Amino acid sequence: MVGPLRVVAFGECMLELQGQAFGTMRQTFGGDTLNTAVYLARCGRSGGLQVDYATALGDDALSAGMIERWQAEGIHTGLVRRIAGKLPGLYLIEVDDRGERRFSYWRDQAAARDYFETPDGQTPLEQQAAQIDALYFSGISLAILPPAGRDRLAALAQALRERGATVVFDNNYRPRLWPDVVTAREAFARFSALASVALMTLDDEMALSGETDPAAQLIRTLALPCPEVVVKRGANPTWVRVAGQPCAEVPTVAVPQVVDTTAAGDSFAGAYLAARLSGQTAAEAAAAGNRLAARVVQHRGAVIPAEAMADLLT
C-alpha cells in the first residue's frame, strides 16, 4: 500500500522575540521554512501529508523546547540534527502602526549553518532522500549555508528531480544575509533551474536583479526555466504559470486592517503546496494561498493560532 506523501522543509528556525526594544517581550519561535512547515502540516493534515522539518539545533533546553512544539503541530523531526555546544539563532521583530516589520538578528553562530558539516551523504536529509516526495527550501535556506553546504543541497535537489520528486524554491531574498549581490544572483539562478516549482515574491526579485519596472520583472520571472512559477505581488493579483498552459491571474483577498505581515508569504507557500500535492490546479492552490495569507496578516506573529484558520481547512 502506498503511504502518505512525505514533504520536507529545509532551513533555519530561530527563537523569536516580539515587542519593543527595552520593553515587554513575548518569546516564541519562527523562521520562513518552519513557518511554511507549520502551515503545510495544518493544511495538509486532512489529505494525509507527512511534513518533516530538516535543520540543525543545539543540545540546549531551548532547542529541545522548539522540537516539542513542532511535534505538537504534527511536524516530524527525525531529520533534525542536534549539535553539541551549539545554540539556535535569535531575532527580534518590531512592528509599526502599519503592520510593517523591522528585524534584528543574532544568528552568525547558529547551529543550522552547520547542517551539512558531516561527511558526504551522512546528514539525515541525505540518508532518507529516497523516501522524500517533495523538498521545500528558500533563499534564506541558501544564504545561511556555506558554499559547500549549498553544493550538497544542490546535489540533493538534482537527485530528487531526476527521480521525479517535487523540488520547491521560495525566493525570500534578504540582502543582509549574502556577502554580495553577485553571489546571491548566482545561487538563485542555480536553484531556480533545479526547482520544479518556484514561489517568487516580485519585490524580492526586483531587489535581487536591480530592475525598477515591475512589469518587466514580472515577464522575466514568469520566464524562469522551471515547470511551475508563482509570482506573489503583495495585495495585487498573483500570477501563475504552468508549463504548457496559459498564465493565470489569481486575485488576492482584501482585509480590513493589516496587523502584521510576518509570514504572509510563508503561509501562502504552505497552503499552496498542500493544495497542489492534493491534486488541485495551480490557480486553485494560489487562491488557497491568498486566503490563508490574508488571514495571517490580521494577527501578530509568524504562526497564528490554529483556531484562527480552522474555517479555511474545511
N, C-alpha and C positions, 0 to 999 in steps of 0.2 A: 504494500500500500504506500502511495506517495504521501510524504509528510507535509507539514506546512512550509510555505516559502520562508527562507531564512534571510533576513535583511540585516546587514551590518553597517553601522555608522562609525566612522573612524575620526578621531580628533582629540580635542582637549576640553575637559570640564574643569572649571575653576571655582573656588569659593567666591561668592558674590556678596558684597555689602551694598545695601540700598540706603540712601539718605543724604544728608548734607554734611560737608566736612566739619568736624568738631561738634556735630550734633548727634541725635539719636540715629543708630544704625540698625538695620534688620539684616541678619545673616541668612543666606541661603546658598544656592549653587547655580551655576549656569555656564554656558558655552554653546556656540552656534550648533555644533553637531549633536551635542547632548540634548539641547532643546528640541531639535528635529527628531531625535530618537524617542523622546517622551511623547511628542505629538503623534509620531508614526505609530507607536505602541497603542496609544489610545484609539486612534482612528482605524487601526488595522486589527484590533482585537476581535471584532465580530467576524472578520474574514479569516481568522486563524493565523495571521502573520506572526512569525517569531522575530523579534527585534533584539539584536545584540549591540552592545557598545564596546568598542575597542579603543583603549587608551592606556596610559601608564599613570599610576598613582604611587604615593609613598606607603610606608608601613605604619603611618601615624593614625591616631583616632579619627581625625577629620576625614581622611581618605576612607577609612572603614565606614564612617557615617554616611558618606556620599554613596558608597556602594549599596548600603542597606536601603537608602531612599530610592535609588534606581531600581532595585529589585522590587520595591513596593509598587513601582509604576509598571511592573511586568517586563522590565528590560533584563535580558540575560547578561551576565557579567563574566562569563568564562573566558572572554578574550581580553580581560583587563590584566595588565602586568602590574605587580606590586614590587617596587624597587626600594630596597632597604636604604634608609637615610635620606630619601627624597621627600618632597612635600608637593602638594598641588599648588597651582598658581592662584593668585588673588586679584580681584578687580573691584573697583568702586564705581557705582552708577549714580550720577546726579542728574535729575530730570527737571527741565524748566517748565514754565507755565503752559507752554505749547505742547508738552509731551516729548520734546526732543531731548536726546540723551548726551551726556558727556562722560567719558570713561577715563579712569586712571588704572593702570595695570602694574602688577608686580608678578612677573612670570618668567624672568630670564633663566631661573634655575628650576623651573617646573619639571616634574617627572615626565610629563607627556612628550617632551622633546627627545627623550631617550628611549622611546618605544622600540625602535629598531636597533638599539645598541646591543645586539646579540649576533652570533654567527648567522650567516645567510640561511633563511628558511626556518629559524628557530623561534620566531615570535608565535604566540597563539594564533594570530591572524593568518600567518603564512601556513602554519601546520594544519589549520582547519579550512583552507581555501577551497577544497573540493566540496565542502558542504554549504558554501555560500551561494545564494541565488542572486543577491544584489548587494553592491557595495556603494555607500554614500560617503563623500568627503567634500571638503570645501577649500577655498583659497586660504582660509586660516589654518586648516589642517596642513597644507603645504608649507605655509610660512613658518610654522613652529618647528618644522623638521630641518635638520642639517641636510646638505646636498646628498649625502649617502643615504639618508633615510628617505628622501624624495625618490631616489633611484629605486629603492626597494619597493616603495608604494607603487611606482610606475610599473615595475615588473609584475607585481601582483595584479594591478588593474588590467594590464595587457593579457595576462594568462586567463583572467576571468572573462574578458571579452572574447577571447579565442574559443572558449568552450561554450559561449552563448549566454553567460550571465549578464546581468544589467549592471552597468557602471555609471554612477551619477555624480556629476561635478557641479557644485554650487559655488559661484564665483566669490562672493564675500571678500572683496579686496579691501585690505586695511594697510595703507601705505607705511605706517609706522612699524609694521612687523617685518618689512623687507629691507635689505641693505640698500637697494636702489630699484628704480622702476624697470630698468632693463632686465634684471634678474626675475622680477615678478612677471613681466611680459613673456619671457621665455618659458617660465613654469606654467603659466596659464595656457599658452599655446600648446604646450606639450600635453597637458592633462585634458584640455578640451578635445584634442584629437583622439585621446584614448577613451573618452566617455561615449556612452550610448545615449545618455540624457544630460543636457546642460541646462541648469537652472540659473539664469543670469539676471542680475539687477542692473538696469540700464545705467543708473548713476554710477555704479561701481565700474562698469565697462568704460564709461566716459572718463572717469578719473584715471583708469589704467592706461587708456590709449592716448589721452590728451585731446580727444575730439570734443568740440564745443557745440556741434549741431546734433541734437537728439535724433532727428530723422535719419541723418547719415549714419549715426552709430547703430540705430535700430536695424537698418539694412545690413550693416556689416555683421552684427551679432546674429541675425537670423540666417546668415550665410555660413556660420561655423560648420566645420566638417564632421558633425556628429548627427546621427539619425533624427534626434529629437531635441528641439531647442525651445525653451520657455523664457520669455523676456518679461520681467516684472518692472513696472513703471510707477510705483507708488500708488496714488489714487487713480491714475489713468488706466485704461483697459490693458489687460495682459495679452501679449501676443504669443501664439503657439504655432510652431512649425514642425510637422512630422514628415519625414521623407516620403515622397510620392503623393502627398496630399496638399491641398491649398492651405495657406496660412489662415489661422482663425484668431479673431479678436474677442476676448472674453471680458465682460465688464467687471469692475470691482464693486464692492458693497459700500455704500455711503454710511458713515457713522455719525451720531450726534455730536460726539466730542472725542478727540484723540487724547488719551490719558498718558500713554507710554508706548512708544514704537518698538521697544525692545522685543526681539524675537518675532516680529511680523513676518520676515522672510523665512525664518526657521520653521514657524508653524505652517506657513504656506507649503514648504517643502514636505513636511510630514503628512499633511492632508493630501497633497498631490501624489506622492509616492504610494500612499495607502490605496488611493483610488485607482491609480494606473495598475498596480500589482493585483488588484481585484478584478481587472478587466474593463474598467471604464475608459472612455476615449480621453485623449489629451485635453480637449476642450472641457469635458465634464470634470476632469481632475483639476484643471485650473480654476473652475468655478468653485469646487470644494475648497481649494487652497485659499481663494479670495474670501470665502465665507468665514473660514477659521481665522485668517489674519485679521479681518475686520473685528472679530470678537476679541482677539488677543490684545489689540491696541487700545481697547477700552478698559484694560486692567493694568495694574502696576506689576512689574517684574517679568522675567523671561518665561516662566511657566505658570500659567493661570490655574486656579483650582479646577479639578476635573468636573465638578458640578456646573461650572460656568460655561462649559461647552457640551454638556450632556445631550442637549436637544439637537446638536449638529451630528450626533452619532447614530441617530435613529433612522 
